Each structure stands twice: as structure tokens, then as C-alpha cells.
Amino acid sequence: MSFKTFELNLYHLRPWLTFIAVVWLLGSLGLGWLVNSLLIIVGLILLTPILAFFGFRWWLQRNLVTDRCPVCEYEFTGLNKTQLQCPNCGEPLLVQQGHFQRFTPEGTIDVTAVEVPAQSLED
């Protein structure tokens, strides 16, 4: 093994050796609290996006509702406990307890029309 090969091997290890030397020096000087705080900050920076991703997925699973419009039977997705409009017919809807419900202002009477065949009226 030649000196150049040894030098090339150390070239790739140089950043790690420098990091270890700085950590050891700070630890021997009584600045271990600084090293610990830096490690905690690095750990938080690495863990926060992962925890946020899984937390957001959990929240979406609890609050995302897929149902059919009660007016036109068009299936679409909305967030629980919100007000939205059907993209197909434009009916204002409320999302409550995992289902879409028609949203009508106070005092509105909702009437369901029944089709009566013309022959039965003549009899």
C-alpha cells in the first residue's frame, strides 16, 4: 500500500474525522451541552417532517368523506363538518357524520315532488 493510496482513503474520511474531532474537543472542554443541543436540533429537523406527514395522513383519514350528492347522486369527496357545493348540480351541501346533506336556510320548507301518471287522474 503506497502513501498516495493511503492519502486517497483519508480524503473520503476527512469530513467525518473532522466532525468527530470537533465533537471530542467540545466534549473535553465541558461544552457537552452544546453538542447535545445540536444533536437534539438535528434530530428534530429530521423527525418533524416525518411526524407531520403521518399526522396529516391520520387527519385526512378521519376527515375526508366520499359520498353521493342527495340531489343528483354524483359521487365526490369533501371534508367533514364543512359546507360545499356539488360540482355536478351546484346544490349547497353540508358534510356531517360522514354523509352529504342538503343545506337549506332556516325557515325553508323542503318539498319532494312525486310524479303522478296522467292515466290515474282520468279514472
Short mmCIF file of the C-alpha atoms (twelve columns), coordinates in Angstrom:
data_MODEL
# 
_entry.id   MODEL 
# 
loop_
_atom_site.group_PDB 
_atom_site.id 
_atom_site.type_symbol 
_atom_site.label_atom_id 
_atom_site.label_alt_id 
_atom_site.label_comp_id 
_atom_site.label_asym_id 
_atom_site.label_seq_id 
_atom_site.Cartn_x 
_atom_site.Cartn_y 
_atom_site.Cartn_z 
_atom_site.pdbx_PDB_model_num 
ATOM 1   C CA . MET A 1   0.000    0.000  0.000   1 
ATOM 2   C CA . SER A 2   1.522    3.272  -1.060  1 
ATOM 3   C CA . PHE A 3   1.349    6.676  0.557   1 
ATOM 4   C CA . LYS A 4   -0.887   8.018  -2.272  1 
ATOM 5   C CA . THR A 5   -3.456   5.251  -1.750  1 
ATOM 6   C CA . PHE A 6   -3.479   5.931  1.988   1 
ATOM 7   C CA . GLU A 7   -3.881   9.640  1.278   1 
ATOM 8   C CA . LEU A 8   -6.845   8.964  -1.068  1 
ATOM 9   C CA . ASN A 9   -8.531   6.790  1.565   1 
ATOM 10  C CA . LEU A 10  -8.193   9.555  4.154   1 
ATOM 11  C CA . TYR A 11  -9.562   12.118 1.688   1 
ATOM 12  C CA . HIS A 12  -13.027  10.457 1.852   1 
ATOM 13  C CA . LEU A 13  -12.857  10.144 5.642   1 
ATOM 14  C CA . ARG A 14  -11.603  13.675 6.285   1 
ATOM 15  C CA . PRO A 15  -15.065  15.300 6.882   1 
ATOM 16  C CA . TRP A 16  -16.041  12.565 9.353   1 
ATOM 17  C CA . LEU A 17  -12.744  12.677 11.167  1 
ATOM 18  C CA . THR A 18  -13.040  16.469 11.458  1 
ATOM 19  C CA . PHE A 19  -16.573  16.166 12.836  1 
ATOM 20  C CA . ILE A 20  -15.512  13.549 15.406  1 
ATOM 21  C CA . ALA A 21  -12.510  15.668 16.433  1 
ATOM 22  C CA . VAL A 22  -14.691  18.777 16.927  1 
ATOM 23  C CA . VAL A 23  -17.235  16.797 18.972  1 
ATOM 24  C CA . TRP A 24  -14.490  15.269 21.103  1 
ATOM 25  C CA . LEU A 25  -12.837  18.658 21.641  1 
ATOM 26  C CA . LEU A 26  -16.109  20.312 22.672  1 
ATOM 27  C CA . GLY A 27  -16.888  17.407 24.989  1 
ATOM 28  C CA . SER A 28  -13.482  17.594 26.671  1 
ATOM 29  C CA . LEU A 29  -13.825  21.352 27.190  1 
ATOM 30  C CA . GLY A 30  -17.096  20.923 29.070  1 
ATOM 31  C CA . LEU A 31  -19.271  22.056 26.210  1 
ATOM 32  C CA . GLY A 32  -21.196  18.812 26.064  1 
ATOM 33  C CA . TRP A 33  -24.442  20.749 26.430  1 
ATOM 34  C CA . LEU A 34  -23.694  22.404 23.069  1 
ATOM 35  C CA . VAL A 35  -23.142  19.053 21.392  1 
ATOM 36  C CA . ASN A 36  -26.308  17.660 22.965  1 
ATOM 37  C CA . SER A 37  -28.362  20.648 21.859  1 
ATOM 38  C CA . LEU A 38  -27.021  20.413 18.304  1 
ATOM 39  C CA . LEU A 39  -27.856  16.713 18.196  1 
ATOM 40  C CA . ILE A 40  -31.367  17.427 19.502  1 
ATOM 41  C CA . ILE A 41  -31.883  20.143 16.872  1 
ATOM 42  C CA . VAL A 42  -30.673  17.846 14.083  1 
ATOM 43  C CA . GLY A 43  -32.940  15.080 15.388  1 
ATOM 44  C CA . LEU A 44  -35.937  17.422 15.453  1 
ATOM 45  C CA . ILE A 45  -35.191  18.657 11.944  1 
ATOM 46  C CA . LEU A 46  -35.137  15.062 10.713  1 
ATOM 47  C CA . LEU A 47  -38.174  13.824 12.673  1 
ATOM 48  C CA . THR A 48  -40.552  16.773 12.272  1 
ATOM 49  C CA . PRO A 49  -41.372  16.214 8.563   1 
ATOM 50  C CA . ILE A 50  -41.942  12.505 9.170   1 
ATOM 51  C CA . LEU A 51  -44.271  13.141 12.122  1 
ATOM 52  C CA . ALA A 52  -46.087  15.875 10.175  1 
ATOM 53  C CA . PHE A 53  -46.617  13.531 7.210   1 
ATOM 54  C CA . PHE A 54  -48.109  10.741 9.318   1 
ATOM 55  C CA . GLY A 55  -50.160  13.227 11.361  1 
ATOM 56  C CA . PHE A 56  -51.603  14.754 8.182   1 
ATOM 57  C CA . ARG A 57  -52.476  11.281 6.804   1 
ATOM 58  C CA . TRP A 58  -54.223  10.386 10.078  1 
ATOM 59  C CA . TRP A 59  -56.194  13.665 9.979   1 
ATOM 60  C CA . LEU A 60  -57.200  13.081 6.333   1 
ATOM 61  C CA . GLN A 61  -58.422  9.540  7.062   1 
ATOM 62  C CA . ARG A 62  -60.641  10.903 9.829   1 
ATOM 63  C CA . ASN A 63  -61.980  13.937 7.940   1 
ATOM 64  C CA . LEU A 64  -62.150  13.011 4.238   1 
ATOM 65  C CA . VAL A 65  -65.664  11.904 3.217   1 
ATOM 66  C CA . THR A 66  -66.646  10.313 -0.099  1 
ATOM 67  C CA . ASP A 67  -70.408  10.181 -0.646  1 
ATOM 68  C CA . ARG A 68  -73.118  10.800 -3.221  1 
ATOM 69  C CA . CYS A 69  -74.995  14.059 -3.682  1 
ATOM 70  C CA . PRO A 70  -78.550  13.605 -2.309  1 
ATOM 71  C CA . VAL A 71  -79.962  15.507 -5.309  1 
ATOM 72  C CA . CYS A 72  -78.164  14.145 -8.403  1 
ATOM 73  C CA . GLU A 73  -76.347  11.074 -6.973  1 
ATOM 74  C CA . TYR A 74  -72.959  12.358 -8.191  1 
ATOM 75  C CA . GLU A 75  -70.144  10.831 -6.110  1 
ATOM 76  C CA . PHE A 76  -67.395  13.168 -4.915  1 
ATOM 77  C CA . THR A 77  -65.183  13.900 -1.910  1 
ATOM 78  C CA . GLY A 78  -65.361  16.617 0.763   1 
ATOM 79  C CA . LEU A 79  -64.092  17.411 4.242   1 
ATOM 80  C CA . ASN A 80  -66.194  16.515 7.293   1 
ATOM 81  C CA . LYS A 81  -68.100  19.354 9.045   1 
ATOM 82  C CA . THR A 82  -67.794  21.747 6.092   1 
ATOM 83  C CA . GLN A 83  -70.168  23.363 3.610   1 
ATOM 84  C CA . LEU A 84  -69.630  22.804 -0.106  1 
ATOM 85  C CA . GLN A 85  -71.367  22.727 -3.468  1 
ATOM 86  C CA . CYS A 86  -71.998  19.696 -5.622  1 
ATOM 87  C CA . PRO A 87  -69.731  20.019 -8.676  1 
ATOM 88  C CA . ASN A 88  -72.412  18.417 -10.873 1 
ATOM 89  C CA . CYS A 89  -75.681  20.165 -9.966  1 
ATOM 90  C CA . GLY A 90  -74.484  23.091 -7.823  1 
ATOM 91  C CA . GLU A 91  -76.626  22.171 -4.793  1 
ATOM 92  C CA . PRO A 92  -75.254  23.587 -1.496  1 
ATOM 93  C CA . LEU A 93  -74.428  20.689 0.819   1 
ATOM 94  C CA . LEU A 94  -73.254  20.126 4.384   1 
ATOM 95  C CA . VAL A 95  -70.915  17.290 5.284   1 
ATOM 96  C CA . GLN A 96  -71.998  15.873 8.636   1 
ATOM 97  C CA . GLN A 97  -71.303  12.492 10.227  1 
ATOM 98  C CA . GLY A 98  -69.725  11.106 7.066   1 
ATOM 99  C CA . HIS A 99  -72.619  11.935 4.687   1 
ATOM 100 C CA . PHE A 100 -73.679  14.802 2.437   1 
ATOM 101 C CA . GLN A 101 -76.893  16.578 3.424   1 
ATOM 102 C CA . ARG A 102 -78.763  19.367 1.673   1 
ATOM 103 C CA . PHE A 103 -78.056  22.774 3.170   1 
ATOM 104 C CA . THR A 104 -81.166  24.922 3.455   1 
ATOM 105 C CA . PRO A 105 -81.515  28.208 5.351   1 
ATOM 106 C CA . GLU A 106 -83.779  28.435 8.440   1 
ATOM 107 C CA . GLY A 107 -87.486  28.514 7.595   1 
ATOM 108 C CA . THR A 108 -87.126  26.808 4.197   1 
ATOM 109 C CA . ILE A 109 -89.641  24.063 3.550   1 
ATOM 110 C CA . ASP A 110 -88.150  21.227 1.548   1 
ATOM 111 C CA . VAL A 111 -90.720  19.562 -0.726  1 
ATOM 112 C CA . THR A 112 -90.204  16.289 -2.578  1 
ATOM 113 C CA . ALA A 113 -92.136  16.141 -5.860  1 
ATOM 114 C CA . VAL A 114 -93.980  12.940 -6.690  1 
ATOM 115 C CA . GLU A 115 -94.717  12.108 -10.304 1 
ATOM 116 C CA . VAL A 116 -98.308  11.064 -10.879 1 
ATOM 117 C CA . PRO A 117 -99.127  9.263  -14.133 1 
ATOM 118 C CA . ALA A 118 -101.739 11.043 -16.285 1 
ATOM 119 C CA . GLN A 119 -103.926 7.917  -16.653 1 
ATOM 120 C CA . SER A 120 -104.697 7.687  -12.946 1 
ATOM 121 C CA . LEU A 121 -106.157 11.225 -12.946 1 
ATOM 122 C CA . GLU A 122 -108.676 10.335 -15.685 1 
ATOM 123 C CA . ASP A 123 -110.023 7.288  -13.806 1 
# 
